[in-house]
Amino acid sequence: MMECSGEADHLHLLVDFHPKHSISAVAGSLKAATSRMVKKEFPVEFAKWYSKQSFWSGSYYVASSGGAPIEKLKEYIKSQDNPID
């Protein structure tokens, strides 16, 4: 993971991964691992707010960065903490 930022209902991630891995496998792995970590670290809060075992929704959105400079992508993701109106 090269950059990460979030909003109340979603995350923005800049991820660099080997092209032999599918984006669905990468997204699934990230969701599974982070869900386990949250459940382990915050069991009381998790049980209080999530009646299902599922922490993340089943959906995800992916956009390729094409030839955009990595620093510009990182700036964009960081700006999601404090969006400019």
Buried (B, 14 or more C-beta within 10 A) or exposed (E): EEBEBEEEEEBBBBEEEEEEEEEEEBBBEBBEEEBEEBBEEEEEEBEEEEEEEEBBEEEBEEEEEEEEEEEEBBEBBBEBEEEEE
